[in-house]
C-alpha cells in the first residue's frame, strides 16, 4: 500500500495503535485510500515498521468510528465517505467551537489574551518559515490554550475528538490555509478584546467553514465520489 502522506514519526509506545489510527484516518479523509479499498494488516504493519498488533487495534478503533468496514473474506475495507459526512464533521466542530468562544468572551482576562496573542505569533513564525510540522504544532497549541481558558473541559473534549478527522498535515502544507488561520485567530482575539461573544463565535467558526471548503475542494479533485473499488 503506497503512501504519499506526511510521515507522522511513529514511535514504539503504548499509544502506538492510536498513532496508526491517526495515519489511516488521514489517508481516508484525504482519499489516499478510497472507499472499498482493502487495508491489509500485514502490509500496513510492514509499511509503518510496526507489528501487526497495533494495526489490528487501530482498525478495530476505526471500525467503531465507521471509518472502515469488516467484510467477510476481505478483511477490512475503507467505508463510504460522502460529501455530507465531510460537511457534518466540520459543522459539528464549528458548533462546539462557537459555543466555547461565546462562553470565553464573557470570562477572558488580559493575561489570557496575551497567551492567545503569543500563540498566534508562534503560528505566524511557523507560517512565514514554511515549516509544516511547526505549523501543525502551533495551530494545535493555539486551540489547546484557547480551550483551557474557556473552562469547558467536557465540550472541549468532544471538540478535540471531532478534530481527529481533520487532515491537519494537509492544511499545514497549504500557505493559503496558514494565512486564513492567522486571520481567524486575529479576529477572535479582537472579538475577545471587545467582549463580543457573537463576533468571537463567528471568527472561530470561520476557520471550520474554511477547512470544510478546502477539504471538499481537495476531494473533488480525487476519485472518491466518482469511482468505486470493486
N, C-alpha and C positions, 0 to 999 in steps of 0.2 A: 504494500500500500504506500504509494509515493506521498511525500509531504512537501508543500511549499509554504507552510505557515511558519511564523517565527518560533524559534526554539524557546521553550519555557524553562530551561535549566532544571530538568527533572533530577531530584535527589532521592537517595535511599533513606527514607524516614517513615514514621508511622502514617503520615498524611499522603503517601505516595499515590494511593488509589484516587484521592481527590485531585491530585495534580494530573493524573492520567485522564480522569473525567473532564477536567477543565480543558485539556488539549483537544479531546474528542468533541466537546461542545463547540469549541472554536471552529473546528473543521466542519461540523454540521451546520452551524449558524452562518458560515460564510460560503456554504455549498461546495467546499472542497470534497466533502462526502455527500453525495446526492441521495435523496430518498430511495430506498430499496437496495442501496449498496451494502454488501456484506462487510461486517467488521470481524475479522478472524483473530481470535485471541493470540494464537501462536505468532502470526505475522506481526501483529501490533506490538507484542512483547519484544520481538527481535528489533523492530524499528525503533522502539523507545529505549532499548537497552535495559529492560526490567524483566522480572519473572512474570509468569502467566497470572499469578495470584492477584496483584494489584489491578491488572487489566480486567480480570473476571469481576472483581469488586466494583471497579469503575462502571462496567457495563450493567451490572445489577442496579447501581445507583441511577444510571441514565435511563434504564427501563422504567424505574419508578417515577422518573420525571416525564416520561412519554417521549424521550428523545430517540430511543431505539426500541425496536420490537424483537421479540424472540420468536423465530419462525421454525416450525418442525422441519428437520433435516437441513436447515440452512443456518442455524445458529442465530447470531444477532445481525439485524439489518437496520439501517437508518430509517427512522419513522418519517412520515409526511411532515412537511413544514410549509404551511400556507402563508400567503401574504397577510391574511387576517391574524394568524398566530404572531407574526412579527409585530404587527400593529398593536395587538393586545399586550404583548410583553412590554413595549415601551409606554403604552398608555398606563399600565399598572405602575411602572416605575415613576412616571410623571405625576400621577395622582398622589402616591405616597410622598414623593419629594416635595410636592406643592404643599401638602398639609404640614410637613415638617418645617418648611420655610415660613408659612404663616404663623406657626407657633413660635418659631425662633424670633420673628420680628418683634414680638411683644416682650422678649426677655433678654435679648442680646445686649452685652455691655461693651464698653470701649476696648477692654482688653481682648475680648472675644473677636471684635472686629479686626484688631491688629493681627491676631492669629490667622484669620482668613486672608488678610492682605499679604502677609508673609508667605502663606501657602500659595497664593496666586502668583506671587513674584517668583517662587521656585518653579512653578509651571511655566511662566514666561521664559525663564532662563533655559529650561529644557527645550521649549519650542524653538527658541532662537538658535540653540545649538543643534537642533535636528536630531536629538537623541531619543529615539522611540521608547527605549526601555525607561529612561528617566522621565519621559512624558507620562507614561502609564503609571509610574510610581507616584509622581507629583499629583496627577489627577486623583488617584486613589486617596492620597493623603489629604487633599483639599476636602473631599466629601466625607472622609472619616472625621476630620476636625469639625466640619460643619454639623455632622450628625451628633457628635459628642456635645456640642454646645446646646443642641435642641432639647436635651434631656428626654428624648423619645426613644428609649433603648429598644423597646419591642417593635415599634414601627420601623425603626432604623434597621433592625434585624431582618424584617420582611423585605425591606428595600434592598438590602445587601444580598439577600437570597435571590431576588429577582434579577439583580445585575450580573449574576453568574452567566446569563445567556447573552450578555453584551460582549461582542468581539473586540475587547479593549485594544489588542495589538493592531488590529486593522485600523482603528481610529488613530492610534498613536503614530502610525506611519503616514498619516494624511495631514500635511501642513495646514490645509484649509480647516480641517476639524480642530486643530490646535488653536487657531485664531478664533474660531467660533466659541470654543470652550472658554477661552480667556475673556471674551466679550460677555458671555453668560455670567461668569463669575463677577466681572466688574459691575454689571447691572444688579446682581444680587447684593453685593456689598453696598452699593449706593442705596438700594431699597432699604437695607437694614439701617443705614445711617439716617434715612428719612422716617424710620419706624413705620414703613408702609407694607403691611402683610400681603396685599394683593399684588403689588409690584414685585415683591420678593418671590411669590409663588410663580408669577409669570416668567420671571428671569430664570429660575431654575428649571421650569418646565420647558423653556425654550431649548435647553440642551438635550432633553429627551426627544422632543419633536424633531430636532435636527438629526439626532442619532438614528431615529427610525427612518427618516428620509434617505440618509446616506446608505444605510444597510439595504433598504429596499432597492435603491438605485444600483447598488453593487449586485444584488441577487438578480435583478432584471437583466444583467449582462451575463448571467450564467444559464445553465440548462435546468435549473431547479424546478421551474414551473412549465417547462416545455418538453422535457424528456423524462421517461420513467425507465428505470433499470429493471429488466425482467427478472 
